[in-house]
Amino acid sequence: MIKPEQEAEFYRLIGMISKMAVKVNNETPYCVFLTFSGHVDDIVIRVARSKGDYCHKIAAREFYTVIGEPESSHKRVSIEDLKHAYRLLSAFLDEDVDVAELLRAA
């Protein structure tokens, strides 16, 4: 759960994740989809094998944008969840990282 006192960190991480998604899409052969569905407080990040093979998903993360106590327990998200999503996206830019191995461990 994102506590009200974590709100600034929450928004900072959402911005970093969004920026990283665009950066990975622009600077690698991977195709990144970033979808915000405000009506259900949901953000989904999907990474596909390539822009030509965009239907072949190789990674995905979904998290919610609720601050405070969510009306449903499945909508819980933590700062650590957001940091993990950012680290996963960042790894796609690191040529020394075996993305396949990283995804197996995720």
C-alpha positions as YAML, in Angstrom:
chain: A
units: angstrom
residues:
- id: 1
  name: MET
  ca: [0.00, 0.00, 0.00]
- id: 2
  name: ILE
  ca: [1.23, 3.47, -0.84]
- id: 3
  name: LYS
  ca: [0.92, 5.59, 2.28]
- id: 4
  name: PRO
  ca: [0.05, 9.26, 1.88]
- id: 5
  name: GLU
  ca: [3.53, 10.22, 3.12]
- id: 6
  name: GLN
  ca: [5.01, 8.18, 0.23]
- id: 7
  name: GLU
  ca: [3.04, 10.09, -2.41]
- id: 8
  name: ALA
  ca: [5.99, 12.15, -3.72]
- id: 9
  name: GLU
  ca: [8.16, 9.02, -4.09]
- id: 10
  name: PHE
  ca: [5.28, 7.21, -5.78]
- id: 11
  name: TYR
  ca: [4.84, 9.92, -8.42]
- id: 12
  name: ARG
  ca: [8.60, 10.21, -8.92]
- id: 13
  name: LEU
  ca: [8.85, 6.47, -9.60]
- id: 14
  name: ILE
  ca: [5.86, 6.51, -11.97]
- id: 15
  name: GLY
  ca: [7.65, 9.25, -13.94]
- id: 16
  name: MET
  ca: [10.92, 7.32, -13.96]
- id: 17
  name: ILE
  ca: [9.16, 4.14, -15.13]
- id: 18
  name: SER
  ca: [7.39, 6.03, -17.92]
- id: 19
  name: LYS
  ca: [10.61, 7.67, -19.06]
- id: 20
  name: MET
  ca: [12.48, 4.36, -18.96]
- id: 21
  name: ALA
  ca: [9.76, 2.64, -21.00]
- id: 22
  name: VAL
  ca: [10.13, 5.25, -23.76]
- id: 23
  name: LYS
  ca: [13.94, 5.07, -23.55]
- id: 24
  name: VAL
  ca: [14.00, 1.26, -23.87]
- id: 25
  name: ASN
  ca: [11.58, 1.47, -26.79]
- id: 26
  name: ASN
  ca: [13.69, 4.12, -28.55]
- id: 27
  name: GLU
  ca: [17.18, 2.79, -27.84]
- id: 28
  name: THR
  ca: [16.80, -0.99, -28.14]
- id: 29
  name: PRO
  ca: [15.23, -3.42, -30.59]
- id: 30
  name: TYR
  ca: [12.53, -4.20, -27.98]
- id: 31
  name: CYS
  ca: [9.00, -2.83, -28.28]
- id: 32
  name: VAL
  ca: [7.57, -1.39, -25.05]
- id: 33
  name: PHE
  ca: [3.90, -0.79, -24.32]
- id: 34
  name: LEU
  ca: [2.93, 1.43, -21.38]
- id: 35
  name: THR
  ca: [-0.78, 1.65, -20.66]
- id: 36
  name: PHE
  ca: [-2.45, 3.73, -17.95]
- id: 37
  name: SER
  ca: [-6.12, 2.96, -17.36]
- id: 38
  name: GLY
  ca: [-7.31, 5.63, -14.98]
- id: 39
  name: HIS
  ca: [-10.81, 4.21, -14.68]
- id: 40
  name: VAL
  ca: [-9.39, 1.14, -12.89]
- id: 41
  name: ASP
  ca: [-6.25, 2.71, -11.35]
- id: 42
  name: ASP
  ca: [-4.01, 0.42, -13.38]
- id: 43
  name: ILE
  ca: [-0.67, 0.70, -15.19]
- id: 44
  name: VAL
  ca: [0.58, -2.12, -17.41]
- id: 45
  name: ILE
  ca: [4.05, -2.35, -18.93]
- id: 46
  name: ARG
  ca: [4.68, -4.96, -21.62]
- id: 47
  name: VAL
  ca: [7.92, -5.61, -23.44]
- id: 48
  name: ALA
  ca: [7.83, -7.45, -26.75]
- id: 49
  name: ARG
  ca: [10.70, -9.14, -28.57]
- id: 50
  name: SER
  ca: [10.89, -6.43, -31.25]
- id: 51
  name: LYS
  ca: [8.92, -3.73, -33.01]
- id: 52
  name: GLY
  ca: [8.28, -6.17, -35.86]
- id: 53
  name: ASP
  ca: [7.38, -9.02, -33.50]
- id: 54
  name: TYR
  ca: [5.34, -6.89, -31.09]
- id: 55
  name: CYS
  ca: [2.85, -9.68, -30.35]
- id: 56
  name: HIS
  ca: [5.57, -11.83, -28.77]
- id: 57
  name: LYS
  ca: [5.55, -10.58, -25.17]
- id: 58
  name: ILE
  ca: [8.71, -11.37, -23.19]
- id: 59
  name: ALA
  ca: [8.01, -9.39, -19.99]
- id: 60
  name: ALA
  ca: [5.08, -7.70, -18.31]
- id: 61
  name: ARG
  ca: [4.34, -5.88, -15.08]
- id: 62
  name: GLU
  ca: [1.06, -4.54, -13.82]
- id: 63
  name: PHE
  ca: [0.50, -2.32, -10.84]
- id: 64
  name: TYR
  ca: [-2.11, -0.03, -9.41]
- id: 65
  name: THR
  ca: [-2.04, 3.69, -8.78]
- id: 66
  name: VAL
  ca: [-4.04, 3.83, -5.55]
- id: 67
  name: ILE
  ca: [-2.62, 5.94, -2.74]
- id: 68
  name: GLY
  ca: [-3.89, 4.99, 0.70]
- id: 69
  name: GLU
  ca: [-5.98, 1.96, 1.47]
- id: 70
  name: PRO
  ca: [-7.37, 0.49, -1.77]
- id: 71
  name: GLU
  ca: [-10.98, -0.59, -1.91]
- id: 72
  name: SER
  ca: [-9.80, -4.03, -2.96]
- id: 73
  name: SER
  ca: [-6.77, -5.91, -1.64]
- id: 74
  name: HIS
  ca: [-5.72, -6.94, -5.17]
- id: 75
  name: LYS
  ca: [-5.01, -3.26, -5.91]
- id: 76
  name: ARG
  ca: [-2.18, -3.04, -3.38]
- id: 77
  name: VAL
  ca: [1.16, -1.75, -4.65]
- id: 78
  name: SER
  ca: [4.33, -0.83, -2.83]
- id: 79
  name: ILE
  ca: [7.26, 1.44, -3.49]
- id: 80
  name: GLU
  ca: [9.35, -1.74, -3.83]
- id: 81
  name: ASP
  ca: [7.02, -3.01, -6.59]
- id: 82
  name: LEU
  ca: [7.61, 0.20, -8.52]
- id: 83
  name: LYS
  ca: [11.38, 0.07, -7.96]
- id: 84
  name: HIS
  ca: [11.42, -3.51, -9.23]
- id: 85
  name: ALA
  ca: [9.53, -2.51, -12.41]
- id: 86
  name: TYR
  ca: [12.05, 0.29, -12.98]
- id: 87
  name: ARG
  ca: [15.04, -2.03, -12.46]
- id: 88
  name: LEU
  ca: [13.58, -4.58, -14.87]
- id: 89
  name: LEU
  ca: [13.07, -1.96, -17.58]
- id: 90
  name: SER
  ca: [16.55, -0.52, -16.96]
- id: 91
  name: ALA
  ca: [18.11, -3.93, -17.47]
- id: 92
  name: PHE
  ca: [16.97, -3.94, -21.10]
- id: 93
  name: LEU
  ca: [19.44, -1.08, -21.72]
- id: 94
  name: ASP
  ca: [22.39, -2.86, -20.12]
- id: 95
  name: GLU
  ca: [24.20, -4.87, -22.81]
- id: 96
  name: ASP
  ca: [26.03, -6.90, -20.15]
- id: 97
  name: VAL
  ca: [22.79, -8.19, -18.63]
- id: 98
  name: ASP
  ca: [21.30, -11.45, -19.86]
- id: 99
  name: VAL
  ca: [17.68, -10.32, -20.20]
- id: 100
  name: ALA
  ca: [16.40, -13.88, -20.60]
- id: 101
  name: GLU
  ca: [18.03, -14.85, -17.30]
- id: 102
  name: LEU
  ca: [16.68, -11.75, -15.61]
- id: 103
  name: LEU
  ca: [13.16, -12.52, -16.80]
- id: 104
  name: ARG
  ca: [13.35, -16.08, -15.51]
- id: 105
  name: ALA
  ca: [14.26, -14.75, -12.08]
- id: 106
  name: ALA
  ca: [11.54, -12.07, -12.05]
...
